Structures are given as structure tokens and as C-alpha cells.
């Protein structure tokens, strides 16, 4: 079964055009962007003030890098780290010239050696003494830090639930931080139009979002990106009643829920094919009708976190559901 082919997501290819030097509106746009500073943002409970738009950015995780590429800001990214896979084709050329600092979370030494003015992290845990540096220490060294808001875990900061409105709001906030509000507005408009054009599956199907794990699977729960994507695709998440982004779920509970389809997260370190092999060799799950009928859907790992790939993931799931018949 060619699951990799089935995983191909529909990706945003349009990005806001940069004002040309001869554009009579260029200076007005620059003046408007400059007037937004200083800009202070409460980010996961940490107050961050930007005196001007960041110019030297280290990104951690695919979601942060791809958002900046979608905003046309590749020239400001001086290094990336801990990416979940290659950039999608639409951004491949822009990503090609960016240095990879580390395949995992970069050390504080490696991060500071790049001389960034901002570390843009996909997870709060990326910013620790064992990682790229804790936020207070980075700030003392003159390096701002910003965590993708959807990844905030603190009470009052973690989206509950995550919605596409929140994802789009985060694009707009990034536009404010980087002084490109027009590019962010165009990105949001394009993704909203793409989302509205998707016709959700209407068959009333239940689904398991299987991310990783053999003995105890790690699955998409009720308030994060997996739930948001499945709901938009017309699927009912069997773990929707768990008030978390992800959760562990025993195989017995999964068998009892008997999902109509199984969404497989395809990651380089735990592929969709590996998950299928496990489902079909496990005596309990091998008997599930969804497994016997190979009713599998595939999403790439980078699409499973809040970011520019989420709308494409919805479209891909709906397309694959149609192919199942």
C-alpha cells in the first residue's frame, strides 16, 4: 500500500508579495510597520518586548520555520533546528539556503553562536537550560524568545480547544512581531478560503488518531490540532472526551471504541508503514474491521502541530476518505 503517496497534503503556495523599491506604497507600508514598535506580547506567561522587527531568527521545529517561510521571511532565518522533516515543496527553495544548527533541540552554545536576536520555538520545552537556553537567561543576553502560542501549556494560555481561528490569529501575531502584517493577512485570507472550500465527509465516521507507541499508543485527544483537523474533515475522534492535546490510550479501549478509520501519523522515526505492520500483527487490533479493511488515512508529522500545514491536512484527509469509498 503506497501510504506515502496518500499522505500528500494540499499546501499553501501563495505568499504575500514584497513591496518593490519603485512601489509608491512601499514607504507608507514601511512607516506603518515601524510605528507598531515597541510591541509587547504576553507569550505563554512571559512578557516579550520587541523594539523593532527581529532580523536574525533561530527557529526550532518545522511549524515555526514554515510559518516564517510562508510569510516570505526566509532572509531573516539564520538557522533552523529540530525540524520534523523536509520543508514542503512550496517552500523547498526558500528553505535550501538556511543553515541547520541541529537535528534535535540546539544547545544554548550552538544557539548563541548563531548570534540571533530571536529564538522562535515550537514547544515551551525547547527553551530550557538543557536546550536552547531558558527564557530569562536568553533575555539577559539580549536574545528575545517566542513560543508558538498553540504550544503554551499554562492555564489561561493553552488553547482549549485549539481552533482554526486561533491558528490564524497566531499567523497575524507573527505578522505583527515581524513587521509584515499585510503578508500575514494575505496568508490568513488564502488559508481561510481554502478551508471554506473543503466539504467535510458526511458519513458520520469515527476515527483513531494514532501518533506513536506500540505497547501503549499515543493518540490525538480532544483539544489539540488532531481534534481540530479531524473535526474539520468530518470525523469523530474516539478520544475527544480527553481534555488534552495528546494522550495515552490502551489498546483495549481502542478495540472497544472500534473506530471506522485510523489516522496514521507518518514520521521519519515512526512511519505509517511501521504502524500498519504493528496494527496487523497485534492479535487484538488485527481483528478490528478498520484494520482488516485497511481503512487507513495518513498525515505527515509536521501537519499535526498548529501551523501552515493544518488546512492542507484537512483537505488530504477528506480526499483520502473519498478514495476509501
Residue pairs with C-beta under 8 A, 6 or more apart in sequence:
1 276
1 294
1 296
3 264
3 266
3 272
3 273
3 276
3 296
3 298
4 266
4 272
4 298
6 296
6 297
6 298
6 320
6 323
7 266
7 272
7 298
7 299
7 300
7 316
8 316
9 88
9 299
9 300
9 303
9 309
9 312
9 313
9 315
9 316
10 194
10 311
10 312
10 315
10 316
10 319
11 88
11 89
11 90
11 308
11 309
11 312
12 70
12 90
12 187
12 190
12 191
12 194
12 308
12 311
12 312
13 90
14 186
14 187
14 190
15 70
15 71
15 72
15 183
15 186
15 187
16 71
16 72
16 180
16 182
16 183
16 184
16 185
16 186
16 187
18 72
19 25
19 26
19 29
19 30
20 26
29 182
32 181
33 53
33 179
33 180
33 181
34 52
34 179
36 176
36 179
36 181
37 50
37 51
37 52
37 53
37 179
38 49
38 50
38 51
39 49
39 50
39 176
39 177
40 47
40 48
40 49
40 50
41 47
41 48
41 49
41 50
41 146
41 173
41 177
43 146
43 147
43 149
43 152
44 124
44 147
44 149
44 151
44 152
44 153
44 154
44 157
45 152
45 154
45 157
46 135
46 145
48 144
48 145
48 146
49 144
50 144
50 177
52 179
53 177
53 178
53 179
53 180
54 76
54 117
54 118
54 144
54 177
54 178
55 76
55 117
56 76
56 78
56 114
56 115
56 116
56 117
56 118
57 68
57 73
57 76
57 77
57 78
57 116
57 117
57 118
57 119
57 120
58 77
58 78
58 79
58 80
58 81
58 101
58 106
58 111
58 114
58 116
58 118
58 119
58 120
58 132
59 65
59 68
59 77
59 79
59 80
59 81
59 120
59 122
60 80
60 81
60 82
60 105
60 106
60 119
60 120
60 121
60 122
60 123
60 126
60 132
61 82
61 83
61 84
61 121
61 122
61 123
61 126
61 148
61 305
62 83
62 84
62 85
62 87
62 122
62 302
62 305
62 307
63 122
63 148
63 302
63 305
63 306
63 307
63 308
63 309
64 120
64 121
64 122
64 148
64 307
65 77
65 80
65 83
65 87
65 95
65 98
66 87
66 88
66 91
66 302
66 307
66 308
66 309
67 148
67 171
67 174
67 307
67 308
68 74
68 76
68 77
68 120
68 174
68 178
69 77
69 87
69 91
69 94
69 95
70 91
70 171
70 187
70 308
71 171
71 174
71 175
71 178
71 180
71 183
71 184
71 187
72 180
72 183
73 178
73 180
74 94
74 95
74 97
74 98
76 178
77 98
78 98
78 99
78 114
78 115
78 116
79 98
79 99
79 100
79 101
79 106
79 114
79 116
80 95
80 98
80 99
80 100
80 101
81 100
81 101
81 102
81 103
81 104
81 105
81 106
81 110
81 111
81 132
82 102
82 103
82 104
82 105
82 106
82 122
82 126
83 100
83 103
83 302
84 267
84 268
84 301
84 302
85 267
85 268
85 300
85 301
85 302
86 92
86 95
87 94
87 95
88 309
99 114
101 110
101 111
101 114
102 110
105 126
105 131
105 132
106 131
106 132
107 131
107 132
108 129
108 131
108 132
108 133
108 137
111 119
111 132
111 133
111 143
112 133
112 141
112 143
116 143
117 142
117 143
117 144
118 143
118 144
118 145
118 146
119 126
119 127
119 132
119 133
119 138
119 143
119 144
119 145
119 146
120 145
120 146
120 148
121 127
121 132
121 145
121 146
121 147
121 148
121 151
122 147
122 148
122 151
122 305
123 147
123 148
123 151
124 147
124 151
124 152
124 153
125 131
126 132
126 147
127 133
127 134
127 135
127 138
127 145
127 147
128 134
129 137
132 138
133 141
133 143
133 145
135 145
138 144
138 145
139 145
146 177
148 170
148 305
148 306
148 307
149 157
149 159
149 166
149 170
149 173
150 159
150 162
150 166
150 167
150 170
150 225
150 305
150 306
151 305
151 306
152 158
152 159
158 223
158 245
159 166
159 223
160 223
160 243
161 222
161 223
161 224
161 227
161 228
162 223
162 224
162 225
162 227
162 228
162 245
162 306
163 228
164 192
164 195
164 228
164 232
164 310
164 311
166 306
167 228
167 306
167 307
167 310
168 188
168 191
168 192
170 306
171 184
171 187
171 188
171 191
171 308
172 181
172 184
172 185
172 188
174 184
175 181
175 182
175 183
175 184
175 185
175 187
176 184
187 308
191 308
191 311
194 311
194 312
194 315
195 232
195 311
195 314
198 232
198 233
198 311
198 314
198 315
198 318
199 318
200 232
200 233
200 234
200 318
201 233
201 234
201 235
201 317
201 318
201 321
201 322
202 234
203 234
203 260
203 321
204 236
205 234
205 235
205 236
205 260
205 261
205 321
206 235
206 236
206 237
206 238
206 257
206 258
206 259
206 260
206 261
207 230
207 235
207 236
207 237
207 238
207 259
207 260
207 261
207 262
207 263
207 297
208 219
208 238
208 239
208 254
208 257
208 259
208 261
208 262
208 263
208 290
209 219
209 220
209 226
209 230
209 237
209 239
209 263
209 265
210 217
210 219
210 262
210 263
210 264
210 265
210 275
210 279
211 217
211 218
211 219
211 220
211 226
211 246
211 265
211 304
212 218
212 265
212 267
212 270
213 248
214 278
216 248
216 249
216 250
216 251
217 248
217 249
217 251
217 254
218 246
218 247
218 248
218 249
219 226
219 239
219 246
219 247
219 248
219 249
219 254
220 226
220 227
220 230
220 237
220 239
220 245
220 246
220 263
220 304
221 227
221 237
221 239
221 240
221 242
221 243
221 244
221 245
221 246
221 247
222 237
222 239
222 240
222 241
222 242
222 243
222 244
223 243
223 244
223 245
224 244
224 245
224 246
225 245
225 304
225 305
225 306
225 310
226 237
226 245
226 246
226 263
226 304
227 237
227 240
228 310
229 299
229 303
229 304
229 310
229 313
229 314
229 317
230 236
230 237
230 263
230 317
231 237
232 314
233 314
233 317
233 318
233 321
234 318
234 321
235 261
235 263
235 317
235 321
238 254
238 257
238 259
239 247
239 249
242 249
251 282
251 284
251 285
252 284
254 285
254 288
255 284
255 285
255 287
255 288
258 288
258 289
258 290
259 288
259 290
260 289
260 290
260 295
261 290
261 295
261 296
261 297
261 321
261 324
262 279
262 290
262 291
262 295
262 296
262 297
263 296
263 297
263 298
263 299
263 317
264 272
264 275
264 276
264 296
264 297
264 298
264 299
265 272
265 275
265 298
265 299
265 300
265 301
265 304
266 272
266 298
266 299
266 300
266 301
267 300
267 301
268 301
272 296
272 298
276 294
276 296
278 285
279 285
279 286
279 288
279 291
280 286
280 291
285 291
286 292
289 295
290 296
295 324
297 317
297 320
297 321
297 324
298 316
298 320
299 313
299 316
299 317
300 309
300 313
302 309
303 309
303 310
303 312
303 313
303 316
304 313
